[in-house]
Amino acid sequence: MNVKDPTKRDFLAWENQTLGADEAYVKRSSNEQEQDLDNHLNLQLISIRLPSELLKDLKFIAKAHGIGYQPMVRDLLSRFATNEKLQIMRTSNERMRLEREQAELEQTQLSNAKNVA
């Protein structure tokens, strides 16, 4: 790696994990720091029981993508929730449209019946 800019050199070293991936660089955050981070990122700790085979599969998939399984599961749940909410809204809008059309049809039929009488 022949990069003259030390900023880029350090960045590349972090990215390819030649710098900082050693356990010597690992330090446990304090509870206060973890709480501050959770608050800043609007994260809430939960507990969930998953079938061990599913958890093993999720970890395998995450590792294949080079990411942690918990961030991946967060992303999966977020995408599912977003798409599910959109589907619910589409279904609700379609139901309201059909109800509105039905009410308009009934109103038209009622008006036509009055005009005939």
CYANA upper distance limits for C-alpha pairs under 8 A (distance plus 0.5 A):
  1 MET  CA      9 ARG  CA      8.43
  3 VAL  CA      8 LYS  CA      7.52
  3 VAL  CA      9 ARG  CA      6.12
  4 LYS  CA      8 LYS  CA      8.47
  4 LYS  CA      9 ARG  CA      7.66
  5 ASP  CA      9 ARG  CA      6.63
  6 PRO  CA     10 ASP  CA      6.44
  7 THR  CA     11 PHE  CA      6.61
  8 LYS  CA     12 LEU  CA      6.53
  9 ARG  CA     13 ALA  CA      6.63
 10 ASP  CA     14 TRP  CA      6.66
 10 ASP  CA     19 LEU  CA      8.19
 11 PHE  CA     15 GLU  CA      6.62
 12 LEU  CA     16 ASN  CA      6.56
 13 ALA  CA     17 GLN  CA      6.35
 13 ALA  CA     18 THR  CA      5.63
 13 ALA  CA     19 LEU  CA      5.65
 14 TRP  CA     18 THR  CA      6.81
 14 TRP  CA     19 LEU  CA      5.52
 14 TRP  CA     20 GLY  CA      6.76
 14 TRP  CA     21 ALA  CA      8.28
 17 GLN  CA     21 ALA  CA      5.86
 20 GLY  CA     25 TYR  CA      6.16
 21 ALA  CA     25 TYR  CA      7.47
 22 ASP  CA     26 VAL  CA      7.89
 29 SER  CA     33 GLN  CA      6.41
 29 SER  CA     34 GLU  CA      6.74
 30 SER  CA     34 GLU  CA      6.77
 31 ASN  CA     35 GLN  CA      6.55
 32 GLU  CA     36 ASP  CA      6.59
 33 GLN  CA     37 LEU  CA      6.66
 34 GLU  CA     38 ASP  CA      6.61
 35 GLN  CA     39 ASN  CA      6.53
 36 ASP  CA     40 HIS  CA      6.52
 37 LEU  CA     41 LEU  CA      6.56
 38 ASP  CA     42 ASN  CA      6.15
 38 ASP  CA     43 LEU  CA      5.22
 38 ASP  CA     44 GLN  CA      7.23
 39 ASN  CA     43 LEU  CA      6.75
 50 LEU  CA     54 LEU  CA      7.16
 50 LEU  CA     55 LEU  CA      6.89
 51 PRO  CA     55 LEU  CA      6.90
 52 SER  CA     56 LYS  CA      6.59
 53 GLU  CA     57 ASP  CA      6.68
 54 LEU  CA     58 LEU  CA      6.63
 55 LEU  CA     59 LYS  CA      6.66
 56 LYS  CA     60 PHE  CA      6.65
 57 ASP  CA     61 ILE  CA      6.65
 58 LEU  CA     62 ALA  CA      6.59
 58 LEU  CA     69 TYR  CA      6.72
 58 LEU  CA     73 VAL  CA      8.21
 59 LYS  CA     63 LYS  CA      6.53
 59 LYS  CA     68 GLY  CA      8.01
 59 LYS  CA     69 TYR  CA      5.68
 60 PHE  CA     64 ALA  CA      6.69
 61 ILE  CA     65 HIS  CA      6.92
 61 ILE  CA     69 TYR  CA      8.32
 62 ALA  CA     66 GLY  CA      6.62
 62 ALA  CA     67 ILE  CA      5.69
 62 ALA  CA     68 GLY  CA      6.23
 62 ALA  CA     69 TYR  CA      5.49
 62 ALA  CA     72 MET  CA      6.96
 63 LYS  CA     67 ILE  CA      6.29
 63 LYS  CA     68 GLY  CA      7.25
 63 LYS  CA     69 TYR  CA      7.88
 67 ILE  CA     71 PRO  CA      7.95
 67 ILE  CA     72 MET  CA      7.51
 68 GLY  CA     72 MET  CA      6.87
 69 TYR  CA     73 VAL  CA      6.53
 70 GLN  CA     74 ARG  CA      6.63
 71 PRO  CA     75 ASP  CA      6.65
 72 MET  CA     76 LEU  CA      6.62
 73 VAL  CA     77 LEU  CA      6.56
 74 ARG  CA     78 SER  CA      6.55
 75 ASP  CA     79 ARG  CA      6.60
 76 LEU  CA     80 PHE  CA      6.59
 77 LEU  CA     81 ALA  CA      6.50
 78 SER  CA     82 THR  CA      6.63
 79 ARG  CA     83 ASN  CA      6.66
 80 PHE  CA     84 GLU  CA      6.42
 81 ALA  CA     85 LYS  CA      6.54
 82 THR  CA     86 LEU  CA      6.82
 83 ASN  CA     87 GLN  CA      6.69
 84 GLU  CA     88 ILE  CA      6.68
 85 LYS  CA     89 MET  CA      6.66
 86 LEU  CA     90 ARG  CA      6.61
 87 GLN  CA     91 THR  CA      6.59
 88 ILE  CA     92 SER  CA      6.52
 89 MET  CA     93 ASN  CA      6.47
 90 ARG  CA     94 GLU  CA      6.56
 91 THR  CA     95 ARG  CA      6.61
 92 SER  CA     96 MET  CA      6.66
 93 ASN  CA     97 ARG  CA      6.58
 94 GLU  CA     98 LEU  CA      6.69
 95 ARG  CA     99 GLU  CA      6.64
 96 MET  CA    100 ARG  CA      6.52
 97 ARG  CA    101 GLU  CA      6.66
 98 LEU  CA    102 GLN  CA      6.56
 99 GLU  CA    103 ALA  CA      6.61
100 ARG  CA    104 GLU  CA      6.66
101 GLU  CA    105 LEU  CA      6.57
102 GLN  CA    106 GLU  CA      6.64
103 ALA  CA    107 GLN  CA      6.58
104 GLU  CA    108 THR  CA      6.59
105 LEU  CA    109 GLN  CA      6.63
106 GLU  CA    110 LEU  CA      6.54
107 GLN  CA    111 SER  CA      6.61
108 THR  CA    112 ASN  CA      6.57
109 GLN  CA    113 ALA  CA      6.55
110 LEU  CA    114 LYS  CA      6.77
111 SER  CA    115 ASN  CA      6.72
112 ASN  CA    116 VAL  CA      6.72
113 ALA  CA    117 ALA  CA      6.78
